[in-house]
Amino acid sequence: MTPKRRILIVGGGTAGWLTAAYLAKALKLAERPHLEVTLLESPDISSVGVGEGTFPTIRTTLQYLGIDESAFIRATSATLKQGIRFVDWAHAPDGRRQHSFFHPFEAPFFAEDLNLVPYWLLQDPAARAPFAEAMTLQARVAAAHRAPRRAGEAPYTAPLNYAYHFDAIKLARLLAERAAQLGVQHVQGTVSAVTLDDQGVIGHIDTDRAQRFEADLYIDCSGFRAELIGRALGSPFTSARGQLFADRALACKVPLGDEAVMESCTIATAHEAGWLWEIGLNGARGVGCVYSSSHVSDERAAEILHRYCGAGHEDLPLRSIPFAPGYREQQWVKNCVAVGLSAGFLEPLEATGLVLIEAAVGMIAEMLPHSGPMHAPARRFNELMTARFENIINFLKLHYCLSQRPEPFWRDNADPATIPERLAGLLEEWRLRPPGRFDFVLDTETFAFFNYQYILYGMGFATDLSAGRDDFPRADEAAKVFAKIQRYADRAVADLPAHRALIQQINAGR
Ligand SMILES: Cc1cc2nc3c(=O)[nH]c(=O)nc-3n(C[C@H](O)[C@H](O)[C@H](O)COP(=O)(O)OP(=O)(O)OC[C@H]3O[C@@H](n4cnc5c(N)ncnc54)[C@H](O)[C@@H]3O)c2cc1C
């Protein structure tokens, strides 16, 4: 008979419930009586969950879990996200112009045997279309507040790649329901003691309600408190503060009027010492100010946020969320693995929180030993997660270090001493060639070479191909493809529904 195996998940935020539901599904919990998955959640400690943006991978995850897309959109006040519009990142606004660029989810248009990027780079910078607009129709679709899909489309599919904005607390509730259907047990209680045996392995966990839990694998989803991986096991924290300076966020919700436009992208607006996020939820805008406490006071950050929210919103209550950018290199230690904020968090730019949870839980499900010691996958898991975090640090830093803004926060960000060596090396190479697929090892990346292209060329980075101009003799063909992309964009803007109309239709159950 197969011996009983128990998994205890501590924490009921998005990380805890996503992990619970995913493992229950992947391990076919309902059909395996020898497996037990329990989620322990404190009723007294709140989770971080704000209005959040995600990555397209969430569609595959939700579909895998058997969650109906329309039900998900209704339950979590979700809207559709086609990418991020960056405002004022390259230059500070000077009254006459406001610089912005779009980072879409769609990859650049792929023309058989013809890479368009060099041809865009060789065009006159003063006359050419912005990179994202030239390369994909999604930039114009999002700018026109259109949805990436029509109402009749099969669930989770669309002509254009997309993700969602949603209320993370509501998502955790929905995932909890699904996890229960898949056989996960739910217990309330706050961890009061974690007992290690003489090998430093977690022996059992006690709660304030006098419950005791013993498990083969403990999954720490207790958020920034990191009850198991940090407090009990002392897994060291690697700070990223030397590269990424933001360490605080202020968050609020602004009611959305019935007539207001509903954006189908996140808006990330730079300010003197960080940036502001704005995401459209159904019925509200989630707005937040991310900043470096070394460069600006909490009072000034609140002022920046209130000013952004506009007149009449000066009294909106703000929630303060301090965080330490960084991660643990040892996220799997003996019989404990950390998922979510307990494993690490860099900052919300590019919405990498949930995608890292998806990556971790996918690996746990695949690598979980069927027999033998629970720590067997630890080394590989830790290597892969470390690489992911380091690569995300590079990608986030790219947004900051290319800015021409004059404020101390931005000048410090451009200081070469704060730019990771690998990124600095790539930037050097990209002066003479665009990012390509062999720059990255895909299994440890969250972002592909074209994501780097969107940020680089959106920020005004120059890749100079002029010395090799003769290597690119197909400019006429490329011009035809560029024109075709614009025709497709015209058609898409005309054919796709307004984002607000689609969300209303889904919420009305049509
Ligand atoms: C300002 C900000 C903005 C963000 N924006 C985004 C975004 O746009 N997109 C994105 O993908 N990610 C974003 N994230 C990250 C995202 O919020 C998290 O990755 C995600 O919500 C997972 O959080 P979590 O479940 O690990 O932690 P939490 O949400 O903090 O949940 C922790 C859980 O552990 C429980 N717990 C804690 N201590 C104990 C204890 N002693 N005993 C029992 N239970 C305990 C709590 O009750 C809670 O249920 C953002 C994060 C921050 C801080």
The ligand as a MOL file (V3000), in Angstrom:
LIG
                    3D

  0  0  0     0  0            999 V3000
M  V30 BEGIN CTAB
M  V30 COUNTS 53 58 0 0 0
M  V30 BEGIN ATOM
M  V30 1 C 2.0960 46.7730 -3.5010 0
M  V30 2 C 2.0220 45.4520 -4.1820 0
M  V30 3 C 1.4750 45.3640 -5.4560 0
M  V30 4 C 1.4360 44.1370 -6.1130 0
M  V30 5 N 0.9530 44.0830 -7.3820 0
M  V30 6 C 1.0040 42.9090 -8.0410 0
M  V30 7 C 0.5400 42.8210 -9.3740 0
M  V30 8 O 0.0810 43.7850 -9.9770 0
M  V30 9 N 0.6030 41.6290 -9.9910 0
M  V30 10 C 1.1080 40.5160 -9.3770 0
M  V30 11 O 1.1600 39.4650 -10.0010 0
M  V30 12 N 1.5310 40.5780 -8.1140 0
M  V30 13 C 1.4900 41.7300 -7.4390 0
M  V30 14 N 1.9270 41.7820 -6.1560 0
M  V30 15 C 2.3510 40.5370 -5.5120 0
M  V30 16 C 1.1330 39.7580 -5.0700 0
M  V30 17 O 0.3280 40.5460 -4.2290 0
M  V30 18 C 1.5320 38.5230 -4.3200 0
M  V30 19 O 2.5050 37.8460 -5.0370 0
M  V30 20 C 0.3590 37.5970 -4.1500 0
M  V30 21 O -0.7720 38.2720 -3.6840 0
M  V30 22 C 0.6970 36.4920 -3.1980 0
M  V30 23 O 0.7490 36.9300 -1.8870 0
M  V30 24 P 0.9320 35.8190 -0.7890 0
M  V30 25 O -0.2310 34.9010 -0.8610 0
M  V30 26 O 2.2940 35.2540 -0.8730 0
M  V30 27 O 0.8910 36.6480 0.5690 0
M  V30 28 P -0.3440 37.3140 1.3280 0
M  V30 29 O -1.3370 37.8210 0.3860 0
M  V30 30 O 0.2450 38.2870 2.2960 0
M  V30 31 O -1.0040 36.1160 2.1400 0
M  V30 32 C -0.4040 35.6000 3.3180 0
M  V30 33 C -1.3430 34.6110 3.9610 0
M  V30 34 O -0.6460 33.9680 5.0190 0
M  V30 35 C -1.4460 33.9920 6.1810 0
M  V30 36 N -0.5690 33.9880 7.3600 0
M  V30 37 C 0.4250 34.8550 7.6610 0
M  V30 38 N 0.9870 34.5180 8.8300 0
M  V30 39 C 0.3270 33.4120 9.2690 0
M  V30 40 C 0.4160 32.6100 10.4320 0
M  V30 41 N 1.2810 32.8720 11.4300 0
M  V30 42 N -0.4290 31.5560 10.5690 0
M  V30 43 C -1.3420 31.2650 9.6100 0
M  V30 44 N -1.4670 31.9910 8.4830 0
M  V30 45 C -0.6500 33.0610 8.3310 0
M  V30 46 C -2.2800 35.2710 6.0710 0
M  V30 47 O -3.4510 35.1840 6.8460 0
M  V30 48 C -2.5860 35.2520 4.5770 0
M  V30 49 O -3.6970 34.4110 4.3400 0
M  V30 50 C 1.9450 42.9810 -5.4750 0
M  V30 51 C 2.4590 43.0720 -4.1770 0
M  V30 52 C 2.5160 44.2880 -3.5340 0
M  V30 53 C 3.1070 44.3450 -2.1670 0
M  V30 END ATOM
M  V30 BEGIN BOND
M  V30 1 1 1 2
M  V30 2 1 2 3
M  V30 3 2 2 52
M  V30 4 2 3 4
M  V30 5 1 4 5
M  V30 6 1 4 50
M  V30 7 2 5 6
M  V30 8 1 6 7
M  V30 9 1 6 13
M  V30 10 2 7 8
M  V30 11 1 7 9
M  V30 12 1 9 10
M  V30 13 2 10 11
M  V30 14 1 10 12
M  V30 15 2 12 13
M  V30 16 1 13 14
M  V30 17 1 14 15
M  V30 18 1 14 50
M  V30 19 1 15 16
M  V30 20 1 16 17
M  V30 21 1 16 18
M  V30 22 1 18 19
M  V30 23 1 18 20
M  V30 24 1 20 21
M  V30 25 1 20 22
M  V30 26 1 22 23
M  V30 27 1 23 24
M  V30 28 2 24 25
M  V30 29 1 24 26
M  V30 30 1 24 27
M  V30 31 1 27 28
M  V30 32 2 28 29
M  V30 33 1 28 30
M  V30 34 1 28 31
M  V30 35 1 31 32
M  V30 36 1 32 33
M  V30 37 1 33 34
M  V30 38 1 33 48
M  V30 39 1 34 35
M  V30 40 1 35 36
M  V30 41 1 35 46
M  V30 42 1 36 37
M  V30 43 1 36 45
M  V30 44 2 37 38
M  V30 45 1 38 39
M  V30 46 1 39 40
M  V30 47 2 39 45
M  V30 48 1 40 41
M  V30 49 2 40 42
M  V30 50 1 42 43
M  V30 51 2 43 44
M  V30 52 1 44 45
M  V30 53 1 46 47
M  V30 54 1 46 48
M  V30 55 1 48 49
M  V30 56 2 50 51
M  V30 57 1 51 52
M  V30 58 1 52 53
M  V30 END BOND
M  V30 END CTAB
M  END
